Amino acid sequence: MGQDLIQLKKAVHLECQQIISEKILSLQSTLKGYQDAANQETKSSAGDKYETGRAMMHLEKEKIAGQLDQALKQQRVISQLNPEKHQKEVQLGSVLKSNRGIFYISVSLGLIQIGKDKVMCISPVAPLGKMFLGAKAGNKIQFNNMTYEVAEVN
């Protein structure tokens, strides 16, 4: 197993933590802005317009709160992973190199650039993530009419 994959795993783990933390701060700030706006708003003479605006703001607040809840869950998952742990088969916290790219089985954050490497961060419950679970170097995984040849796992 290459030292490069170990260093990449540490770097991608750190980057995921940073992305999630920034997302949480942004969503918390947005929610605070909605709360401040709601606290400052006074009922206008056009009551229906006021109620409609307030209802729309409430829906938007709920949507942001849901996104914040999801980001907090991602933060809990990522904080429990140990990037120093060596893994011979794909499981939660693994980085794997394949003929179709590099994957970090952790949380769904999409494509992350780490130096020259592009790493796809996927959840172990995502369809492709499920297919990778238990795979070892040398295994081939069939998914969506494509073959993923696992070259290295950590």
Secondary structure in CASP SS format (residue, H / E / C, confidence):
PFRMAT SS
TARGET T0000
AUTHOR 0000-0000-0000
METHOD secondary structure of the structure
MODEL  1
M C 1.00
G C 1.00
Q H 1.00
D H 1.00
L H 1.00
I H 1.00
Q H 1.00
L H 1.00
K H 1.00
K H 1.00
A H 1.00
V H 1.00
H H 1.00
L H 1.00
E H 1.00
C H 1.00
Q H 1.00
Q H 1.00
I H 1.00
I H 1.00
S H 1.00
E H 1.00
K H 1.00
I H 1.00
L H 1.00
S H 1.00
L H 1.00
Q H 1.00
S H 1.00
T H 1.00
L H 1.00
K H 1.00
G H 1.00
Y H 1.00
Q H 1.00
D H 1.00
A H 1.00
A H 1.00
N H 1.00
Q H 1.00
E C 1.00
T C 1.00
K C 1.00
S C 1.00
S C 1.00
A C 1.00
G H 1.00
D H 1.00
K H 1.00
Y H 1.00
E H 1.00
T H 1.00
G H 1.00
R H 1.00
A H 1.00
M H 1.00
M H 1.00
H H 1.00
L H 1.00
E H 1.00
K H 1.00
E H 1.00
K H 1.00
I H 1.00
A H 1.00
G H 1.00
Q H 1.00
L H 1.00
D H 1.00
Q H 1.00
A H 1.00
L H 1.00
K H 1.00
Q H 1.00
Q H 1.00
R H 1.00
V H 1.00
I H 1.00
S H 1.00
Q H 1.00
L C 1.00
N C 1.00
P C 1.00
E C 1.00
K C 1.00
H C 1.00
Q C 1.00
K C 1.00
E E 1.00
V C 1.00
Q C 1.00
L C 1.00
G C 1.00
S C 1.00
V E 1.00
L E 1.00
K E 1.00
S E 1.00
N C 1.00
R C 1.00
G E 1.00
I E 1.00
F E 1.00
Y E 1.00
I E 1.00
S C 1.00
V C 1.00
S C 1.00
L C 1.00
G E 1.00
L E 1.00
I E 1.00
Q E 1.00
I E 1.00
G C 1.00
K C 1.00
D E 1.00
K E 1.00
V E 1.00
M E 1.00
C E 1.00
I E 1.00
S C 1.00
P C 1.00
V C 1.00
A C 1.00
P H 1.00
L H 1.00
G H 1.00
K H 1.00
M H 1.00
F H 1.00
L C 1.00
G C 1.00
A C 1.00
K E 1.00
A C 1.00
G C 1.00
N C 1.00
K E 1.00
I E 1.00
Q E 1.00
F E 1.00
N C 1.00
N C 1.00
M E 1.00
T E 1.00
Y E 1.00
E E 1.00
V E 1.00
A E 1.00
E E 1.00
V E 1.00
N C 1.00
END
